[in-house]
Amino acid sequence: MNMKNVIKMLAVAGLMTAGVAQASVPADFSAAPGVLFVNWQASAAIDGKSNPMLEVRDEAGDVLASVHANLTGTQIVKIPSRTQGNLTVSMGNESSNYRIPFGLGGGRQR
């Protein structure tokens, strides 16, 4: 199989999955032990509904936090201090994934 055919197949596969993709939450995420920082983008307040719920779930689908979204500035969401791995942050029909490194949530219990 030559390179042109491989590129065509990858392009078609990409187009097939593009319609299934969900919109992402209009925010940037960072974490510290026990806290998820949600830095809202300017478009969130413009496009956002009034008082939507922001949910944070772990890999198993368990809800770690459910809070009202501020949609402006930086919001602090409390999560269990030993949370590690992939998180799904969703707001309405939008969702984003965020990975917490395994070294961040480890350590001794306080």
MARVEXLUM-867798 format. One record per residue: residue number from 1; residue in one letter; x, y, z of N, C-alpha, C, O, CB in turn. Coordinates in Angstrom, 1 decimal. Atoms other than C-alpha are relative to their C-alpha. Glycine has a CB too. Example, Ala and Ser with C-alpha at 12.3 -4.5 7.8 and 13.67 -1.06 7.14 Angstrom:
<atoms>
(1; A; (0.9; -1.2; 0.0); (12.3; -4.5; 7.8); (0.9; 1.2; 0.0); (1.9; 1.2; 0.7); (-1.0; 0.0; 1.2))
(2; S; (-0.9; -1.1; 0.0); (13.7; -1.1; 7.1); (-0.8; 1.1; 0.8); (-0.3; 2.2; 0.9); (0.4; 0.5; -1.4))
</atoms>
This chain:
<atoms>
(1; M; (0.9; -1.2; 0.0); (0.0; 0.0; 0.0); (0.9; 1.2; 0.0); (1.8; 1.4; 0.8); (-1.0; 0.0; 1.2))
(2; N; (-0.9; -1.1; 0.1); (1.5; 3.3; -1.0); (-0.5; 1.1; 1.0); (-1.6; 1.0; 1.6); (0.1; 0.6; -1.4))
(3; M; (0.3; -1.1; -1.0); (1.5; 6.5; 1.1); (-1.2; 0.8; -0.3); (-1.9; 1.2; 0.6); (1.2; 1.0; 0.1))
(4; K; (1.2; -0.7; 0.3); (-1.3; 8.2; -0.8); (-1.2; -0.7; 0.5); (-2.1; 0.0; 1.0); (-0.1; 0.2; -1.6))
(5; N; (1.1; 0.7; -0.5); (-3.7; 5.5; 0.0); (-0.2; 0.0; 1.5); (-1.3; 0.1; 2.1); (0.1; -1.5; -0.5))
(6; V; (0.0; -0.1; -1.5); (-2.7; 5.5; 3.7); (-0.6; 1.3; 0.4); (-1.4; 1.4; 1.3); (1.4; -0.2; 0.5))
(7; I; (0.5; -1.4; -0.3); (-3.3; 9.3; 3.8); (-1.5; 0.1; -0.2); (-2.2; 0.7; 0.6); (0.8; 1.0; -0.7))
(8; K; (1.4; -0.1; 0.4); (-6.7; 9.0; 2.1); (-0.8; -0.8; 1.1); (-1.9; -0.3; 1.5); (-0.2; -0.6; -1.4))
(9; M; (0.8; 0.8; -1.0); (-7.8; 6.2; 4.5); (0.0; 0.7; 1.4); (-1.1; 0.7; 2.0); (0.7; -1.4; 0.2))
(10; L; (-0.1; -0.7; -1.3); (-6.7; 8.3; 7.6); (-1.0; 1.2; -0.1); (-1.6; 1.5; 0.9); (1.4; 0.4; 0.3))
(11; A; (0.9; -1.1; 0.2); (-8.6; 11.3; 6.2); (-1.4; -0.4; 0.1); (-2.2; 0.3; 0.7); (0.3; 0.8; -1.3))
(12; V; (1.4; 0.5; 0.0); (-11.8; 9.4; 5.6); (-0.3; -0.5; 1.4); (-1.5; -0.2; 1.9); (-0.2; -1.2; -1.0))
(13; A; (0.2; 0.4; -1.4); (-11.5; 7.8; 9.1); (-0.2; 1.2; 0.9); (-1.1; 1.2; 1.8); (1.1; -0.9; 0.5))
(14; G; (0.2; -1.2; -0.8); (-11.1; 11.3; 10.6); (-1.3; 0.7; -0.2); (-1.9; 1.2; 0.7); (1.1; 0.9; -0.3))
(15; L; (1.2; -0.6; 0.3); (-14.1; 12.6; 8.8); (-1.2; -0.8; 0.6); (-2.2; -0.2; 1.0); (-0.2; 0.1; -1.5))
(16; M; (1.1; 0.8; -0.6); (-16.2; 9.7; 10.0); (-0.2; 0.2; 1.4); (-1.3; 0.1; 1.9); (0.3; -1.5; -0.3))
(17; T; (0.1; -0.2; -1.4); (-15.5; 10.4; 13.6); (-0.3; 1.4; 0.4); (-0.6; 1.7; 1.5); (1.3; -0.5; 0.7))
(18; A; (0.2; -1.5; -0.3); (-15.8; 14.2; 13.4); (-1.4; 0.3; 0.4); (-1.6; 1.1; 1.3); (0.4; 0.8; -1.2))
(19; G; (1.4; -0.3; -0.4); (-19.6; 14.1; 13.6); (-0.4; -0.5; 1.3); (-1.4; -0.1; 1.9); (-0.9; -0.6; -1.0))
(20; V; (0.3; 0.6; -1.3); (-19.5; 12.1; 16.8); (0.6; 0.7; 1.1); (0.2; 0.6; 2.3); (0.4; -1.5; 0.0))
(21; A; (-0.8; -0.7; -1.0); (-17.2; 14.4; 18.7); (-1.0; 1.0; 0.8); (-1.8; 1.6; 0.2); (1.1; 0.7; -0.6))
(22; Q; (0.7; -1.0; -0.8); (-18.7; 16.4; 21.6); (0.7; 1.3; 0.0); (1.9; 1.4; -0.1); (-0.3; -0.6; 1.4))
(23; A; (-0.6; -1.3; -0.2); (-18.2; 20.1; 22.1); (0.8; 0.0; 1.3); (0.3; -0.7; 2.3); (-1.0; 1.1; -0.1))
(24; S; (-0.8; 0.0; -1.3); (-15.6; 20.8; 24.8); (-0.5; 1.1; 0.9); (-1.0; 2.1; 0.4); (1.5; 0.1; -0.3))
(25; V; (0.3; -1.0; -0.9); (-16.2; 22.8; 27.9); (0.9; 1.2; -0.2); (2.2; 1.0; -0.4); (0.1; -0.5; 1.5))
(26; P; (-0.9; -1.2; 0.4); (-14.9; 26.4; 27.2); (0.8; 0.4; 1.2); (0.6; 1.5; 1.8); (-0.9; 1.1; -0.4))
(27; A; (-0.8; -0.3; -1.2); (-12.3; 26.3; 30.0); (1.3; -0.7; -0.1); (1.4; -1.7; -0.8); (-0.7; -0.3; 1.3))
(28; D; (-1.3; 0.7; -0.1); (-8.7; 25.3; 30.7); (0.1; -0.5; 1.5); (-0.4; 0.1; 2.4); (1.2; 1.0; -0.3))
(29; F; (0.0; 0.6; -1.3); (-8.0; 23.0; 33.6); (1.4; -0.2; 0.5); (2.3; -0.4; -0.3); (-0.7; -1.4; -0.1))
(30; S; (-1.3; 0.4; -0.7); (-5.2; 22.4; 36.1); (-0.4; -0.5; 1.4); (-1.5; -0.3; 1.8); (1.0; 1.3; 0.1))
(31; A; (0.4; 0.6; -1.3); (-5.1; 20.6; 39.4); (1.1; 0.1; 1.0); (2.3; 0.2; 0.7); (-0.3; -1.5; -0.3))
(32; A; (-0.9; 0.2; -1.2); (-3.5; 20.4; 42.8); (-0.7; -1.0; 0.9); (-1.9; -1.3; 0.7); (0.2; 1.4; 0.8))
(33; P; (0.7; 1.0; -0.9); (-4.2; 17.8; 45.5); (-1.3; 0.5; 0.6); (-1.2; 1.5; 1.4); (1.0; -0.5; 1.0))
(34; G; (1.3; -0.4; -0.6); (-7.9; 18.1; 46.4); (-0.7; 1.1; -0.7); (-1.8; 1.5; -0.3); (0.2; 0.4; 1.3))
(35; V; (0.6; -1.1; 0.7); (-8.6; 20.9; 43.9); (0.1; -0.1; -1.5); (1.2; -0.5; -2.0); (0.6; 1.3; 0.5))
(36; L; (0.0; -0.2; 1.5); (-9.5; 21.3; 40.2); (-0.2; 1.4; -0.3); (-1.3; 2.0; 0.1); (-1.0; -1.0; -0.7))
(37; F; (0.1; -1.4; 0.3); (-8.9; 24.8; 38.9); (-0.6; 0.1; -1.4); (-0.1; -0.6; -2.4); (1.3; 0.7; 0.0))
(38; V; (0.7; -0.2; 1.2); (-11.3; 25.8; 36.1); (0.2; 1.4; -0.4); (-0.4; 2.3; 0.2); (-1.5; -0.5; 0.0))
(39; N; (-0.2; -1.3; 0.4); (-10.1; 28.8; 34.2); (-0.9; 0.3; -1.2); (-0.6; -0.2; -2.3); (1.5; 0.3; -0.4))
(40; W; (1.0; -0.1; 1.1); (-13.1; 29.9; 32.1); (0.5; 1.0; -1.1); (1.1; 2.0; -0.8); (-1.3; 0.6; 0.6))
(41; Q; (-0.4; -0.8; 1.2); (-12.5; 31.3; 28.6); (-1.1; 1.1; -0.1); (-2.2; 0.9; 0.4); (0.1; -0.8; -1.3))
(42; A; (1.0; -1.1; 0.2); (-14.3; 34.6; 27.6); (-1.2; -0.5; -0.7); (-2.3; 0.1; -0.4); (0.7; 1.1; -0.8))
(43; S; (1.2; 0.5; 0.8); (-16.6; 32.7; 25.2); (-1.0; -0.7; 0.9); (-2.2; -0.9; 0.5); (0.4; -0.9; -1.1))
(44; A; (0.9; 0.8; -0.9); (-18.1; 30.7; 28.2); (-1.1; 0.9; 0.5); (-2.3; 0.5; 0.5); (0.8; -0.6; 1.2))
(45; A; (1.0; -0.9; -0.5); (-19.9; 33.8; 29.6); (-0.9; 0.5; -1.1); (-2.1; 0.7; -0.8); (0.7; 1.2; 0.7))
(46; I; (0.8; -0.5; 1.1); (-21.1; 34.9; 26.2); (-1.0; -1.1; -0.5); (-2.2; -0.8; -0.7); (0.8; 0.4; -1.2))
(47; D; (0.8; 1.1; 0.6); (-22.4; 31.5; 25.0); (-0.8; -0.8; 1.1); (-1.7; -1.5; 0.9); (0.8; -1.0; -0.7))
(48; G; (0.5; 0.8; -1.1); (-23.3; 30.1; 28.5); (-1.4; 0.3; 0.4); (-1.9; 1.4; 0.2); (0.9; 0.2; 1.2))
(49; K; (1.3; -0.2; -0.5); (-26.7; 29.6; 30.0); (0.2; 0.5; 1.4); (1.3; 0.6; 2.0); (-0.8; -1.4; 0.0))
(50; S; (-0.1; -0.5; -1.4); (-27.5; 31.1; 33.4); (0.0; -1.2; 1.0); (-0.8; -2.1; 1.0); (-1.2; 0.9; 0.3))
(51; N; (-0.1; 0.9; -1.1); (-26.3; 29.0; 36.3); (0.0; -1.5; -0.4); (-0.7; -2.3; 0.2); (-1.1; 0.2; 0.9))
(52; P; (0.0; 1.5; 0.3); (-25.4; 25.6; 34.6); (0.8; -0.8; 1.0); (1.5; -0.2; 1.8); (0.7; -0.1; -1.4))
(53; M; (-0.7; 0.9; -0.9); (-24.1; 22.6; 36.5); (1.3; -0.5; -0.6); (1.3; -0.9; -1.8); (-0.9; -1.1; 0.5))
(54; L; (-1.3; 0.6; 0.4); (-20.5; 21.5; 36.2); (0.2; -1.3; 0.8); (0.3; -1.2; 2.0); (1.2; 1.1; 0.2))
(55; E; (-0.3; 1.3; -0.6); (-19.8; 17.8; 36.9); (1.3; -0.5; -0.3); (1.8; -0.4; -1.4); (-1.1; -1.0; -0.4))
(56; V; (-1.3; 0.7; 0.1); (-16.5; 16.1; 37.5); (-0.2; -1.4; 0.3); (-0.6; -1.8; 1.4); (1.1; 0.7; 0.9))
(57; R; (0.1; 1.5; -0.2); (-16.4; 12.3; 37.0); (1.4; -0.6; -0.1); (2.2; -0.1; -0.9); (-1.0; -0.6; -1.0))
(58; D; (-1.2; 0.8; 0.2); (-13.6; 9.8; 37.4); (-0.1; -1.0; -1.1); (-1.2; -1.0; -1.8); (0.4; -0.7; 1.3))
(59; E; (0.0; 1.0; 1.1); (-12.7; 7.0; 35.0); (-1.1; -1.0; 0.1); (-1.6; -1.5; -0.9); (1.3; -0.8; 0.0))
(60; A; (1.1; 1.0; -0.2); (-15.4; 4.7; 36.5); (-1.3; 0.6; -0.2); (-2.4; -0.1; -0.3); (0.1; -0.6; 1.4))
(61; G; (1.3; -0.7; 0.2); (-18.1; 7.4; 35.9); (-0.6; 0.5; 1.3); (-1.7; 1.0; 1.2); (-0.9; -0.9; -0.7))
(62; D; (0.5; -0.5; -1.3); (-18.5; 8.2; 39.6); (0.1; 1.5; 0.0); (1.1; 2.1; -0.4); (0.7; -0.7; 1.1))
(63; V; (0.0; -1.4; -0.1); (-19.4; 11.8; 40.3); (0.9; 0.4; 1.2); (0.7; 0.0; 2.3); (-1.4; 0.6; 0.2))
(64; L; (-0.9; -0.5; -1.1); (-16.6; 13.5; 42.3); (-0.4; 1.3; 0.5); (-0.2; 1.6; 1.7); (1.5; 0.1; -0.6))
(65; A; (0.4; -1.3; -0.4); (-18.0; 17.0; 42.3); (-1.1; 0.4; -1.0); (-1.1; 0.1; -2.2); (1.1; 1.0; 0.0))
(66; S; (1.1; -0.6; 0.8); (-21.2; 18.7; 41.0); (-0.2; 1.4; 0.6); (-0.8; 1.5; 1.7); (-1.3; -0.9; 0.0))
(67; V; (0.1; -1.4; -0.4); (-21.2; 22.5; 41.3); (-0.6; 0.9; -1.0); (-0.6; 0.5; -2.2); (1.4; 0.6; 0.5))
(68; H; (0.5; -0.9; 1.0); (-22.8; 25.5; 39.7); (1.2; 0.7; -0.7); (2.1; 1.1; 0.0); (-0.9; 1.1; 0.6))
(69; A; (-1.1; -0.6; 0.7); (-20.5; 26.9; 37.0); (0.0; 1.5; 0.1); (-1.1; 2.1; -0.1); (0.0; -0.5; -1.5))
(70; N; (-0.1; -1.4; -0.1); (-19.3; 30.5; 37.4); (0.0; 0.7; -1.4); (-0.5; 1.8; -1.6); (1.2; 0.5; 0.8))
(71; L; (-0.1; -0.4; 1.4); (-18.5; 30.9; 33.7); (1.0; 1.3; -0.2); (1.2; 1.7; -1.4); (-1.3; 0.4; -0.6))
(72; T; (-1.0; -1.1; 0.1); (-16.0; 33.8; 34.4); (1.1; -0.2; 1.0); (0.9; -0.8; 2.1); (-0.7; 1.4; 0.3))
(73; G; (-1.1; 0.1; -0.9); (-12.6; 34.0; 35.9); (0.5; -1.4; 0.3); (0.4; -2.3; -0.6); (-0.3; 0.6; 1.3))
(74; T; (-0.5; 1.3; -0.3); (-11.1; 31.0; 37.7); (-0.9; -0.5; 1.2); (-1.1; 0.1; 2.2); (1.5; 0.1; 0.5))
(75; Q; (0.9; 0.7; -0.9); (-13.3; 28.6; 39.6); (0.8; -1.1; 0.7); (1.5; -1.8; 0.0); (-1.3; -0.5; -0.6))
(76; I; (-0.7; 1.1; -0.7); (-12.0; 26.2; 42.3); (-1.1; -1.0; 0.3); (-2.1; -0.7; 1.0); (0.7; 0.6; 1.3))
(77; V; (1.0; 1.2; -0.2); (-13.8; 22.8; 42.4); (0.7; -1.0; 0.9); (1.8; -1.5; 0.6); (-0.4; -0.6; -1.3))
(78; K; (-0.6; 1.0; -0.9); (-13.0; 20.6; 45.4); (-0.3; -1.4; -0.4); (-1.5; -1.8; -0.7); (-0.5; 0.2; 1.5))
(79; I; (0.1; 1.4; 0.3); (-12.3; 17.0; 44.6); (0.7; -0.8; 1.0); (1.5; -0.2; 1.8); (0.5; -0.3; -1.5))
(80; P; (-0.8; 0.8; -1.0); (-11.0; 14.1; 46.7); (1.5; 0.2; -0.2); (2.0; 0.2; -1.3); (-0.4; -1.5; -0.1))
(81; S; (-1.4; -0.4; 0.1); (-7.4; 14.8; 47.5); (0.9; -1.1; -0.6); (2.0; -0.8; -1.1); (0.5; 0.2; 1.4))
(82; R; (-0.8; 1.1; 0.6); (-6.2; 11.4; 46.3); (-0.4; -0.3; -1.5); (-0.1; -1.4; -2.0); (0.0; -1.3; 0.8))
(83; T; (0.5; 0.2; 1.4); (-7.8; 11.7; 42.8); (1.1; -0.1; -0.9); (2.0; 0.8; -0.9); (-1.0; 1.1; -0.4))
(84; Q; (-1.0; 0.2; 1.0); (-5.6; 10.4; 40.0); (-0.6; -0.5; -1.3); (-1.8; -1.0; -1.2); (1.1; -1.0; 0.5))
(85; G; (0.5; 0.6; 1.2); (-6.0; 9.4; 36.4); (-0.8; 1.0; -0.9); (-0.7; 2.2; -0.7); (-0.8; -1.2; 0.2))
(86; N; (0.8; -0.8; 0.9); (-8.5; 10.7; 33.8); (-1.3; 0.4; 0.6); (-2.0; -0.4; 1.2); (-0.3; -0.8; -1.3))
(87; L; (1.3; -0.6; -0.5); (-11.4; 13.0; 34.7); (-0.8; 0.4; -1.2); (-0.2; 0.9; -2.2); (0.3; 1.1; 1.0))
(88; T; (0.8; -0.6; 1.0); (-14.3; 14.0; 32.6); (-0.8; 1.1; 0.7); (-1.5; 1.0; 1.7); (-1.0; -1.1; -0.6))
(89; V; (0.7; -1.2; -0.5); (-15.6; 17.5; 33.2); (-1.1; 0.3; -1.0); (-0.8; 0.5; -2.2); (1.0; 1.2; 0.1))
(90; S; (1.1; -0.2; 0.9); (-19.1; 18.1; 31.7); (-0.9; 1.1; 0.5); (-1.0; 1.4; 1.7); (-0.8; -1.3; -0.2))
(91; M; (1.0; -1.1; -0.2); (-21.5; 21.0; 31.5); (-1.0; 0.0; -1.0); (-0.8; 0.3; -2.2); (0.8; 1.4; 0.1))
(92; G; (1.1; 0.1; 1.0); (-24.8; 20.4; 29.8); (0.4; -1.2; -0.9); (0.7; -2.3; -0.5); (-0.3; 1.3; -0.7))
(93; N; (-0.4; 1.0; 1.0); (-24.0; 18.6; 26.6); (1.4; 0.1; -0.5); (1.8; -0.6; -1.5); (-1.0; 0.1; -1.2))
(94; E; (-1.4; -0.1; 0.3); (-20.4; 19.6; 26.5); (0.9; -0.7; 1.0); (0.5; -0.8; 2.2); (0.4; 1.5; 0.0))
(95; S; (-0.9; 0.7; -0.9); (-17.6; 17.6; 28.0); (1.5; 0.1; -0.4); (1.8; 0.2; -1.6); (-0.4; -1.5; 0.2))
(96; S; (-1.4; -0.1; 0.2); (-13.8; 17.7; 28.3); (0.7; -1.0; 0.9); (0.2; -1.4; 1.9); (0.6; 1.4; 0.2))
(97; N; (-0.8; 0.9; -0.8); (-11.2; 15.2; 29.5); (1.2; 0.7; 0.6); (1.8; 1.6; -0.1); (0.4; -1.2; -0.8))
(98; Y; (-1.2; -0.5; -0.6); (-8.4; 16.1; 31.9); (0.7; -1.1; 0.7); (0.1; -1.9; 1.4); (-0.3; 1.2; 1.0))
(99; R; (-0.8; 1.1; -0.7); (-5.6; 13.8; 33.2); (0.8; 0.6; 1.1); (1.6; 1.5; 1.0); (0.9; -0.7; -1.1))
(100; I; (-0.8; -0.4; -1.2); (-4.3; 14.2; 36.7); (1.2; -1.0; 0.1); (0.9; -2.2; 0.1); (-0.8; 0.0; 1.3))
(101; P; (-1.2; 0.9; -0.1); (-0.7; 12.7; 36.9); (-0.1; -0.9; 1.3); (-0.7; -0.4; 2.3); (1.3; 0.8; 0.0))
(102; F; (0.1; 0.9; -1.1); (-0.4; 9.7; 39.2); (0.8; 0.5; 1.2); (0.5; 0.1; 2.3); (0.5; -1.3; -0.4))
(103; G; (-0.8; -0.5; -1.2); (2.2; 11.4; 41.4); (-0.6; 1.1; 0.8); (-0.3; 1.4; 1.9); (1.4; 0.4; -0.5))
(104; L; (0.6; -1.2; -0.6); (0.0; 14.4; 42.2); (-0.9; -0.4; 1.2); (-0.9; 0.3; 2.2); (-0.7; 0.8; -1.0))
(105; G; (1.0; 0.3; -1.0); (-2.7; 12.7; 44.2); (0.5; -1.1; 1.0); (-0.3; -1.4; 1.9); (-1.2; -0.5; -0.6))
(106; G; (-0.5; 1.1; -0.9); (-0.5; 10.1; 46.0); (0.5; 0.6; 1.3); (0.5; 1.8; 1.5); (1.1; -0.8; -0.7))
(107; G; (-0.6; -0.5; -1.2); (1.2; 10.3; 49.3); (-0.8; -0.5; 1.2); (-1.7; -1.2; 1.1); (0.0; 1.5; 0.0))
(108; R; (0.5; 0.4; -1.2); (0.3; 9.9; 52.9); (-1.4; 0.7; 0.3); (-1.7; 1.8; -0.2); (0.9; 0.4; 1.2))
(109; Q; (1.3; -0.5; -0.4); (-3.2; 10.4; 54.3); (0.2; 1.0; 1.1); (1.0; 0.8; 2.0); (-1.0; -1.1; 0.4))
(110; R; (-0.1; -1.1; -1.0); (-3.6; 13.6; 56.3); (-1.0; -0.2; 1.1); (-1.0; 0.6; 2.1); (-0.1; 1.4; -0.6))
</atoms>
